[in-house]
Amino acid sequence: VTALGALADGIITPHTTVCCPGYYDFGEHTFRDWRPSGHGCVQLRQVLTQSCDVYFYHVGQLLGIDRIAHYAQAFGLGQSTGFAGGFEKSGLVPSSQWKRRVRGQPWYAGETLSVAIGQGYTMTTPLQVANMIATLANGGTLNKPSIVLRREMLHTPTPMDMAPTILHQLRVPPQYVAAVQQGLWSVVNDPRGTGKLARHEQIAIAGKTGT
């Protein structure tokens, strides 16, 4: 979400380089990368492949909490998918307005760094995360999840396709969606990918990084 929002808003390109020494100093606090030695100087595809936290700390700070929230909501986070009616939790996409309304406090810039890697106040359900990844995989269409995608009638030899209910269409240039897709493909298929153990010789599998 952070990467796609930054691409769409012109903050980065797929070739923007950030050097990761294993930590990111902001104010009086040091934010650590999961790899203590760092990832070196990396661009978007490498960042997604290897799950570089420092890159997202940097980019998230430039993007800002409210724009992160905007793109997260466009992916269906922080709201019910409509799949299970009143039994479904909505999760939480934090924003400056949310914090002032709920906690009576301003948003602090350092809090954005945690949200930029999906942590902090952020809360999601497994179904929301699955739907977010499905939206990215299909090119940017957020559909209402359903169990039955196709039905076959007893006297009809041809299966009847079930048209999905479209909830939202991402307004992001397709080349940026493709750039993030390629990065997540590399998570599994690149030898340095954090999900390389999921690689399959016959099936093309992509993966989600830790961020």
KADA-V316296 format. One record per backbone hydrogen bond with DSSP energy under -1.0 kcal/mol. CO is the residue of the C=O (numbers start at 1). NH is the residue of the N-H. If there is no record, write none. Layout:
co-><CO,CO>
nh-><NH,NH>
This chain:
co-><1,2,3,4,5,6,6,7,13,18,20,22,24,26,29,31,35,40,42,43,44,45,46,47,47,49,52,53,54,55,56,57,58,59,60,64,65,66,67,68,69,70,71,72,73,84,85,92,95,96,97,98,99,99,108,109,111,112,114,115,119,123,125,126,127,128,129,130,131,132,133,134,135,136,140,142,142,149,151,153,160,165,168,173,173,174,175,176,177,178,179,180,181,182,184,185,186,187,190,193,195,196>
nh-><5,6,7,8,9,11,12,10,16,42,40,33,31,29,26,24,38,20,18,47,48,49,50,51,52,194,56,57,58,59,60,61,62,63,64,68,69,70,71,72,73,74,75,77,76,87,88,123,99,100,101,102,103,105,111,112,115,116,119,118,122,92,129,130,131,132,133,134,135,136,137,138,140,139,170,167,168,162,160,156,151,144,142,176,177,178,179,180,181,182,183,184,185,186,207,189,190,195,193,196,198,199>
